Amino acid sequence: MTELTERGGVLVAIDDHPSNATTLQVGVALGRALERTVTASHIADAAPASVREAAEDAGVDLQVRPGPVVPTLIDVVAAAEVAVAIVGRGQPERGDPPAGHVAVAVIEATATPTLLVPPHTTAGLDAPLHKALLPLDGAAETEAAVAPTVKLLADAALELVVVHVLADQEVPAFLDQAHHELESWGREFLARHAVTESAPRIVLRAGMPGRNVLEVASSEAADLIVVGWSQDLSTGRAEVVRLLLADAERPVLLVPIEPDRRAT
Amino acid sequence: MSEPDSAAPNVADGSASTLAAGPQSQPAGSAARWWRPPTPGWSVVLAGDDPARRRADASLLTVADGRFGTRGTREECDAGGEPWVLAAGVYRQVPGDIPRPLPGPPWFHLDVPADDDADERRWLDLRRGVLHRERRGAFGYRSARFASLARPGIAVQRSTSDRTLDRGGDRAPTGGSDRTREHDAEPPLPVTDGVRRHRWPSDDLEVSHTSGIGTIIAATHTRWDQRDGRTVVDRLASFEAHPTQCPATGPVVAALQQARAAGCDRLLLEHEIAWAGRWDDARIAIPGDPELELATRFGLFHLMASASDRGEAAVGARGLSGPGYAGHVFWDADVFVLPFLAATHPSSSRAMLEYRRRRLAAARQRARAEGRAGCRLPWESAVDGSEATPSTTVALDGTQLAVETGRLEEHIVADVAWAAWHHHLWSGDRWVTHGPARALLIETARYWASRLEQDADGTVHLRGVIGPDEYHEDVDDNAYTNVMVRWHLRRAAGLCTTGGNLPPGGDVAEAIDDGNGDGDGDDADADAAEVARWRELATGLVDGYDPRRGSHEQFAGYGDLEPLAAAEVGDPPLAADVLLGRERVAASQLVKQADVLLLHHLVPDELPAGSLRQDLDRYLPHTVHGSSLSPAVHASLLAREGRPEEAAELLRTAARIDLDDVTGTTAGGLHLGAMGGVWQALAFGFLGLRPHPHGLAVDPRPLPARWQALELTVRYRGDRVRLRHRRDRVEVACAARVPLLVPVTGDDATTAARLLLGPVVLRRDGERWRPEAGR
């Protein structure tokens, strides 16, 4: 994963949906931030005019690959030259799963970090991407998964804000003076788990993890949310990711945890 | 973290490594002094290097001299090791933020080549105040570091290696967001001409400083001895600091030169002797419970290392061991740290009070600004004694939250007065009763007199405060605050009419000179009318005591709150406000820490006889111990109530807060208040020690089954008093002139304190204690 993110480009998967323009704009903004080549990819025998025009408007090359959409797109996204894939989140059916079936298939199948873009996001449209929110739960496997991507973002001078939602079992035994204690606690959490030397800030919350991450993303005006996950959206799993995909107004960058490091 | 076993390799025995006697060709005795192995009961040993624990370990292994502290970061200053050097009471501040500790120049840096396969351990020798490091592997390396207790401001580190070390690495690390070091490439000091480089060509003297609101200056000298592929590096550092000014450099370098002239061996010897002296007056032993014994000594070591015994001592909540709590001084210092020092080294407790006294001008100004008289002390104190508590914080639900402690937690005013009086009772120091520190009792009492409200029925109230139980803010008639105020008013009134209440001849602390002060005591007297008013207010002040229940109401309306028990929330200790949210906790009877119960600990004579049991029964089930100060106080009270096993369990919790990094915040520094509380639980709780105007009270209680004995040494008005509680026999060894108040049960089964002159032996007779025959 480290090698991949260090040398790859940004690939934006587009179809002929009207939200393509947004997805492409986010892709271009990310490409600029990372100083990586941005390429649009369309899976079909031929690209319709709307797709060609969208790519042209965005100023990116368009690659057209024939074949069945899902497996072909998975192959394209998984290619070695792709550092980050960008896929429209799509419209979920009945809200479960919380993303379109193509997006779900891609994020569950590939090891490539994939940015899911909500149809109506404004991130990156009017201004460069400048801030990424990094929810961390303190699990080593999550940190290992997101570390290369976080380095990529940090090298691109994006401001990183770590958010940690205290689980009941990790509530400090003592909280003498909350304003000092939580500062110390957060400082140490960062020192142990921040996965980057770029000195991010930390925001601590207590309560429902997903809802808190959404609120912090909003209050911090983050451009995107970076989440490590185990690529399993089945019912009862990945509650935070499901909520973020369903309700986040900003793109969510899903970074798979390597299968052999996932918690059972 | 473990007690070293007796089979631990002896780094000085010649077999441990090629470093056996060091490559300096020193006398064997000198090498043995530098490379002492861990001592059971006296050494905190940490093995290996866990990057996740580096910062917490650095706090645990801090060495300090009361003025300057050096965290136990390794010489190579590993990533994330936070090599802080702290000076008491010296801060920096950026606009919009609160004052925070100013990191001083890191003086101990040395390039020690990495060796991931090496077997490494470090240990803090509590008895001698030396941090040792030993590494075995591809090459051997050892170091010994101390902050001289004999010469505060001087720090020493000797490193030896069986390889040649890189001399370029002895420069202090630079860069990093927290490092503000300014390196003087060419120190503008004429004295640098006097380092005699011509005599020691390998020498290197360096002067550096950091500046914020105040300044810390360090002069360092490094002596390299490299022969036959081996290296010995002696690093000497001299520090000076000032809270608001830049100290002159000359004296810093002069002190360094004096230290150099003495030599490292002598410095170490002096230091060891100084620590031996401190321990002689603060001995603690718990035969049968070595883990608690070591944990307690660990705490006492850091308490002694955190408070200067000259000038003023700003003892922050984390002492000199880390930047946590912004280095601010809270009531922890006065109520939890000071009593141990007052009972063992009163020049340090006096220095702590001097810190408060020198900031009375700001307290006076604040009181005036709030339309009050006298002095109102800050909840959080830093540079000048103005309120340093931030006004807002972000709550865990993301909302902006007012921090009300700075505005409402007023009991600090009475706490400091109590601390001053406590210091006086232990030491006999007339500086409190007849000197400038009298203002700490008088001008603060004047504040209360202007703050209290007297209703038409004559009752007196204190409305809109926060007590120690900070789960309940802006309450009326908090029992703790009101009773402490009542005590304070009466004590101040007594001081104005009868002086210190010490008997003739008993009010001399030879070790302490009376200070002349700077005029702060000018207002430290009151006329008869004012004294009468204080007494009237004290008499009318409601204290929440309900004679029918036999217990106190924590504040007006407490009993109407949801009677939520701690056990319904979780397994204490726990931060219930995080688990349940602030509003829910505030609407319940959950208690963060001892509030009413703290009165029984601090001013038991102010409370009705028998109310401790009722208050314990009432409040303990609701107490979640969400404050690190709480377990030790409850341990003390449970010991008083004859519940030793419960007491020991809480005592263990308190004693290991940092050793086990229970809060996950030890990286930010050590919980000095909890450490002081542990001593109090042993001294006040199990031994029943109390300094009284007419003698030292000794009122022992049953010990936990595991303890074979409890041994403690204190100083009472200049005399050393050694106590040994051996379950059914308590020996109090002291000079024949020491007045002791011991409990004696008469034929009518009532127990009263009887004044005896020491030494004395008490024998258990059923539930009673009786002096041995002939006394």
HADDOCK unambig.tbl for C-alpha pairs under 7 A between the chains (distance, minus, plus):
assign (segid A and resid 168 and name CA) (segid B and resid 579 and name CA) 6.54 0.50 0.50
assign (segid A and resid 171 and name CA) (segid B and resid 575 and name CA) 6.66 0.50 0.50
assign (segid A and resid 171 and name CA) (segid B and resid 578 and name CA) 6.83 0.50 0.50
assign (segid A and resid 172 and name CA) (segid B and resid 574 and name CA) 6.60 0.50 0.50
assign (segid A and resid 172 and name CA) (segid B and resid 575 and name CA) 6.18 0.50 0.50
assign (segid A and resid 172 and name CA) (segid B and resid 663 and name CA) 5.17 0.50 0.50
assign (segid A and resid 173 and name CA) (segid B and resid 573 and name CA) 5.21 0.50 0.50
assign (segid A and resid 173 and name CA) (segid B and resid 574 and name CA) 4.12 0.50 0.50
assign (segid A and resid 173 and name CA) (segid B and resid 575 and name CA) 5.54 0.50 0.50
assign (segid A and resid 173 and name CA) (segid B and resid 626 and name CA) 6.40 0.50 0.50
assign (segid A and resid 173 and name CA) (segid B and resid 662 and name CA) 6.80 0.50 0.50
assign (segid A and resid 173 and name CA) (segid B and resid 663 and name CA) 5.72 0.50 0.50
assign (segid A and resid 174 and name CA) (segid B and resid 573 and name CA) 6.74 0.50 0.50
assign (segid A and resid 174 and name CA) (segid B and resid 574 and name CA) 5.94 0.50 0.50
assign (segid A and resid 174 and name CA) (segid B and resid 575 and name CA) 5.51 0.50 0.50
assign (segid A and resid 174 and name CA) (segid B and resid 626 and name CA) 4.59 0.50 0.50
assign (segid A and resid 174 and name CA) (segid B and resid 627 and name CA) 4.95 0.50 0.50
assign (segid A and resid 174 and name CA) (segid B and resid 628 and name CA) 5.52 0.50 0.50
assign (segid A and resid 174 and name CA) (segid B and resid 663 and name CA) 6.07 0.50 0.50
assign (segid A and resid 175 and name CA) (segid B and resid 575 and name CA) 5.77 0.50 0.50
assign (segid A and resid 175 and name CA) (segid B and resid 626 and name CA) 5.75 0.50 0.50
assign (segid A and resid 175 and name CA) (segid B and resid 627 and name CA) 5.72 0.50 0.50
assign (segid A and resid 176 and name CA) (segid B and resid 626 and name CA) 6.85 0.50 0.50
assign (segid A and resid 176 and name CA) (segid B and resid 627 and name CA) 4.67 0.50 0.50
assign (segid A and resid 176 and name CA) (segid B and resid 628 and name CA) 6.43 0.50 0.50
assign (segid A and resid 179 and name CA) (segid B and resid 393 and name CA) 6.00 0.50 0.50
assign (segid A and resid 180 and name CA) (segid B and resid 325 and name CA) 5.08 0.50 0.50
assign (segid A and resid 184 and name CA) (segid B and resid 324 and name CA) 6.05 0.50 0.50
assign (segid A and resid 184 and name CA) (segid B and resid 665 and name CA) 5.68 0.50 0.50
assign (segid A and resid 184 and name CA) (segid B and resid 668 and name CA) 5.89 0.50 0.50
assign (segid A and resid 185 and name CA) (segid B and resid 664 and name CA) 6.20 0.50 0.50
assign (segid A and resid 185 and name CA) (segid B and resid 665 and name CA) 5.26 0.50 0.50
assign (segid A and resid 188 and name CA) (segid B and resid 665 and name CA) 6.75 0.50 0.50
assign (segid A and resid 188 and name CA) (segid B and resid 667 and name CA) 6.69 0.50 0.50
assign (segid A and resid 191 and name CA) (segid B and resid 80 and name CA) 6.79 0.50 0.50
assign (segid A and resid 192 and name CA) (segid B and resid 52 and name CA) 5.43 0.50 0.50
assign (segid A and resid 204 and name CA) (segid B and resid 396 and name CA) 6.14 0.50 0.50
assign (segid A and resid 205 and name CA) (segid B and resid 396 and name CA) 4.36 0.50 0.50
assign (segid A and resid 205 and name CA) (segid B and resid 397 and name CA) 5.79 0.50 0.50
assign (segid A and resid 205 and name CA) (segid B and resid 398 and name CA) 6.84 0.50 0.50
assign (segid A and resid 206 and name CA) (segid B and resid 396 and name CA) 5.42 0.50 0.50
assign (segid A and resid 206 and name CA) (segid B and resid 397 and name CA) 6.36 0.50 0.50
assign (segid A and resid 206 and name CA) (segid B and resid 578 and name CA) 6.93 0.50 0.50
